[in-house]
Amino acid sequence: MKIESGIPVPDREKGYGKWQVLANKMNNGDSVLLPYYEGKSFASSLYAHGIQPTCRQEYTDDGKRMLRVWKMGEY
């Protein structure tokens, strides 16, 4: 194996997880309606990446619990 020196470590890139890809497609003020626990996961991911989420619970016509998540901008 060849040992190499002086090669800089590249910065970590964010945006490869499914929630980061979705967040990158959204503008501030946009919302998405997801099944409740997926919505909670998405909101947690936004918060962990420095983006303020706002959430409201909704129900579909057939009674399924959903969560609408807004991307509000960086905090």
SERO-4910 file (N, C-alpha, C, O; in steps of 0.05 Angstrom, whole numbers):
BEGIN
 pado doro    nc1    nc2    nc3   cac1   cac2   cac3    cc1    cc2    cc3    oc1    oc2    oc3
  Met    A     17    -24      0      0      0      0     18     25      0     39     26     13
  Lys    A      8     45    -14     23     70    -16     14     89      5    -10     94      8
  Ile    A     32    100     21     25    120     42     29    147     30     50    153     18
  Glu    A      9    164     33     10    191     21      8    212     44     -6    208     63
  Ser    A     23    234     41     22    255     61     14    281     47     17    284     23
  Gly    A      4    300     64     -2    327     53    -28    329     39    -33    349     25
  Ile    A    -46    309     41    -72    310     28    -92    321     48    -96    308     69
  Pro    A   -105    344     42   -123    356     62   -149    339     65   -158    326     46
  Val    A   -160    340     89   -185    326     94   -207    344     84   -209    367     92
  Pro    A   -225    334     67   -247    351     57   -267    356     79   -270    340     97
  Asp    A   -281    378     76   -303    385     95   -325    364     93   -329    352     72
  Arg    A   -338    360    116   -362    342    115   -384    355    100   -389    379    102
  Glu    A   -397    340     84   -419    350     69   -445    341     82   -449    318     89
  Lys    A   -464    360     85   -490    354     96   -509    351     72   -505    363     51
  Gly    A   -530    336     76   -550    335     56   -554    308     42   -567    307     21
  Tyr    A   -543    287     53   -545    261     40   -567    243     51   -575    224     38
  Gly    A   -577    250     75   -599    234     86   -626    243     73   -627    264     61
  Lys    A   -646    226     76   -671    232     62   -684    258     73   -697    273     58
  Trp    A   -681    263     99   -692    288    110   -677    312    101   -689    333     97
  Gln    A   -651    310     99   -635    333     90   -640    339     61   -641    363     53
  Val    A   -644    319     44   -651    323     16   -677    338     14   -680    357     -1
  Leu    A   -697    329     30   -723    342     30   -721    371     40   -732    389     27
  Ala    A   -706    376     61   -702    403     72   -689    421     52   -696    445     50
  Asn    A   -669    411     37   -655    427     17   -673    435     -6   -668    456    -19
  Lys    A   -694    420    -11   -713    426    -33   -733    447    -24   -746    460    -41
  Met    A   -737    451      2   -757    469     13   -746    497     17   -722    501     24
  Asn    A   -763    517     12   -757    545     19   -768    551     46   -785    536     56
  Asn    A   -758    572     59   -770    580     85   -799    586     81   -807    600     62
  Gly    A   -816    576     99   -844    579     98   -859    557     84   -883    555     85
  Asp    A   -844    539     70   -857    516     57   -863    495     78   -850    493     99
  Ser    A   -883    478     72   -891    457     90   -894    431     76   -896    430     51
  Val    A   -893    409     91   -897    383     80   -915    367    100   -912    370    124
  Leu    A   -933    351     90   -951    335    106   -941    306    106   -939    294     85
  Leu    A   -933    296    130   -922    269    132   -938    253    153   -951    265    170
  Pro    A   -936    226    152   -947    211    174   -934    220    200   -911    228    200
  Tyr    A   -949    219    222   -942    232    246   -913    228    255   -899    247    260
  Tyr    A   -905    203    258   -878    197    269   -856    204    249   -834    210    257
  Glu    A   -862    202    223   -842    211    204   -839    241    205   -817    252    202
  Gly    A   -861    255    210   -860    284    213   -844    292    237   -829    312    236
  Lys    A   -847    277    259   -831    283    283   -801    279    277   -785    295    286
  Ser    A   -795    258    262   -767    253    255   -756    275    237   -734    284    241
  Phe    A   -772    284    218   -764    305    200   -759    331    216   -739    345    211
  Ala    A   -777    338    234   -775    362    250   -749    361    267   -735    381    270
  Ser    A   -744    338    279   -720    334    295   -695    338    278   -675    349    287
  Ser    A   -695    327    254   -672    330    236   -668    359    228   -645    369    228
  Leu    A   -689    374    223   -687    403    217   -674    417    240   -654    432    237
  Tyr    A   -684    412    264   -673    425    288   -644    419    292   -628    436    300
  Ala    A   -637    394    288   -609    385    292   -590    398    272   -566    401    277
  His    A   -600    407    249   -584    421    229   -587    451    230   -580    465    211
  Gly    A   -598    462    252   -599    491    256   -622    504    242   -621    529    237
  Ile    A   -643    490    235   -666    501    221   -690    499    240   -695    478    252
  Gln    A   -704    521    243   -727    521    261   -752    509    248   -761    520    228
  Pro    A   -762    487    258   -787    475    248   -811    485    264   -809    493    287
  Thr    A   -834    485    251   -860    489    264   -878    467    255   -879    461    232
  Cys    A   -892    455    274   -909    431    268   -937    435    278   -942    447    298
  Arg    A   -956    423    263   -984    421    271   -995    394    263   -990    384    241
  Gln    A  -1010    383    281  -1022    357    277  -1047    360    260  -1062    379    264
  Glu    A  -1051    342    241  -1075    342    224  -1085    313    221  -1070    294    227
  Tyr    A  -1110    310    213  -1121    284    208  -1131    283    179  -1143    302    170
  Thr    A  -1127    260    166  -1137    257    139  -1167    250    141  -1177    245    163
  Asp    A  -1180    248    118  -1209    242    118  -1215    214    129  -1236    209    141
  Asp    A  -1195    196    127  -1199    169    137  -1189    166    166  -1188    143    176
  Gly    A  -1182    188    179  -1175    187    207  -1145    183    213  -1138    179    237
  Lys    A  -1128    182    193  -1100    178    197  -1087    203    209  -1091    225    198
  Arg    A  -1071    200    230  -1058    222    243  -1033    230    227  -1016    213    221
  Met    A  -1031    256    220  -1010    266    203   -997    290    218  -1009    301    237
  Leu    A   -974    298    208   -961    321    220   -951    339    197   -937    330    179
  Arg    A   -960    364    197   -951    383    178   -927    398    190   -928    408    212
  Val    A   -905    398    175   -880    410    185   -872    433    166   -870    429    142
  Trp    A   -868    457    178   -859    480    163   -829    484    168   -819    480    190
  Lys    A   -815    492    147   -787    500    150   -787    531    153   -795    546    135
  Met    A   -779    540    177   -782    568    183   -756    584    180   -756    609    182
  Gly    A   -734    572    175   -708    586    173   -689    579    195   -696    564    213
  Glu    A   -665    589    193   -645    583    213   -650    597    240   -662    619    240
  Tyr    A   -642    584    261   -646    597    288   -620    606    299   -619    617    321
***
